[in-house]
Amino acid sequence: MTEKPDPFTVPFGTIFCDWMTTARADDGPYVYGGVAEPFGDFSISPAAHVLHYGSAIFEGLKAHRQVDGSLAIFRLDSHVARMVASAERLRLPAIDGDVLYQMSIDAVEANSGEVPDPPGSLYIRPTLIGTEPDIGAAARPTRSALLYVVNCPVGDYFKGGVRPLTLLVETEIPRTVPQFGMVKCGGNYAMALAPTLDAMAGNEAIDQMLFATGGDITETGASNFFLADDERVVTRHLDESFLHGVTRSSVIELAASLGYEVEERSIDPEELVEWAERGEAFLSGTAAVLAPVGTILYEGKTLTVGDGQPGSNTMRLRQALVDIQIGAAPDPFGWRTPVKG
């Protein structure tokens, strides 16, 4: 194993493990050899479909070292199902969910020696790209594709670890490409990048932009958004305009099991003014886990959420989720997939 830096000392997702898994489709099903191979560069045609017409999707999930020393992947089934659906939506060659499931396990097991102890984890990045060399194929899907899984040992997503974040509410610019909002594809992240960078250039305290296009809050550039108090958790109801986060669904199930009333509904930005005075806000995502929000910038106003520090309900939910992920608590939902390691 190549010696690598401590994942807590470098940006999230910049260290890569020594092994990966790949499968190729060429006008037919994906062919997977059943073993991991050394991490390395690919060779594709300059005319590859992905380079011209955006035929690419990906997923993000994690494997966690358990308190007993074993290893488990969190919500592997849900991430595989979402990627299968994403491939269909973008008309990429259909993914066999069983193949992707096994590829993910094989990659993690091959890299098990690189999984950091909690609060670190192993980030898993399945990716699918269209490889057919045809620049005349703008009006039809690629017939060949490359499916692969790479891993990264990671620490905290946000610099500084678990801390209260600052969000800027954006009510005009859309977060996603409308018909692909629920898909993890590069175009959606490119949509959010420029406005977020522009906002950060004007105010270095901003961590994320909270998109409320047309006065309807959905998500930030990288996470789903929640409000919480002692009785309720509130988040935007699902539609095709934003990502159906797996961590989001985990929070909802977990909150209900802990006795919170869960509301999935529209959230008007004006509601933030009142909520900040008495409640909490947080972000959820595979990378961020649950990240508390301390400040919201909205229409020239600075809203301090509660006392500006991580809220007790946010941290209760976060700890309950992390305890399941690392095997410190029972898994009544069946979210953990044990793997060798």
C-alpha angles and dihedrals in degrees: 000000000000112000110247136184124268105277090224090063099055134052116284113272099014099109117073128201123239097249138051139170127233139187128182132206121200109181088316143047123328115269114216121182094209097238137086120250133202116285110255148133125293127226115221134164119268084233094055112143093236093059094055108026106029099246096164136114134169145182135217125209138141144235116211133204105238125227089250092054097256125117132241137176116227117234096339093161093056094049093048090050092050093050092048088053092046092054090053092049093052091042093240118153106290116266120227101225092210091056093050090045091055093043090055093050093046092051093049093046091049090052097038092118090064097055108117121221118258133316080038122068143176113266114214119207116188109187135185124196133178110241105178108129101228123118089184091066098091091120099044136048126259115266095203127052145170121227117191143163124213129177135215128192103227144184126189120347096212118056109253096030122245104006137133109281130214118229130192115210114227116193103174112041115071119236097215146021098271102235093041100042093118093050126088097231130142096246092067093054092046088054091059098038104077098045091046093050091046091052092048090050088058095044119019091196091071114104101177141358116241108214116219099163110188091003096300118114115221116154146314123258091276110013146043118251130234139182119205144180135165093288108027148037116202129195137159116280114247124264134143095275098082143024120289093222119211090210087049091057090045091054091049094052093043094048092051091050090053092054102261120139108239120215120190105187147114115299118207113210089232087066089067091069093061095036094053090061095058112010147043139256131203144167126234131202143126093263098037097037097193114340119188120230117220103171135028121193110207129168094334094314125114109218115197108207107224106313091338093257131102108292123238094238092048092052092044091055092043093052093046090052094046091048090058092045094054097038096251089124135034118275104228091165097055093238100142122084109195116222134180114272 
